[in-house]
Amino acid sequence: MFFYKLIYPNRMNFRTAYPDYETYDESEFYLHKVPAGLCSALMGLILRYADDSSKLKVVCYDIATRVPCEPTTNWGWDWLVSDFDHFLHRLCQGKFYKFMDFISGFAHENKDNEGFDDLNDILEEYEFGYRLENQLTDAVWDLVTDVSHRTSSIQERGTIKKCVNS
């Protein structure tokens, strides 16, 4: 179900597709941070598809492996929703590429639903700079627009080199 790491061991991860994403200029869109409020909006969407305890437990387990933290030992719906909320917020505040890999994997596993359109609508609403494209064997992130890198020129030993601003 959500164990796509086992089903698709060679799937493209976000960091491989966009190795220099941290250098993208975020003046127009969020390109290397999760915008405030997006996490809560995604929670509602994910709960619509993980609509029983066993599905939600798998989602919690998947997120816990990415955060990383101990997986939930709960089984009741209300307890799992609480754990899911905690795990998802930790993921949103953690490493951006892990968040992106989780979202694309979740979307791919739910591609038979209207999840892609709903997810992309939410991403657009929060000025997120990526959209998911549903491909046969994977969910792939596409940049919304051409991005510029934060760079500046410096003189070093008579040659000009580019370096990323901190």
Secondary structure, 3 states (H helix, E strand, C coil): CCCHHHHCCCCCCHHHHCCCHHHECCCCCECCCCCCCHHHHHHHHHHHHCCCHHHHHHHHHHHHHHCCCCCCCCCCHHHHHHHHHHHHHHHHHCCHHHHHHHHHHHHHHCCCCCHHHHHHHHHHHCCECEEEEECCCCEEEEECCCCCECEEEEEECCEEEEEECC
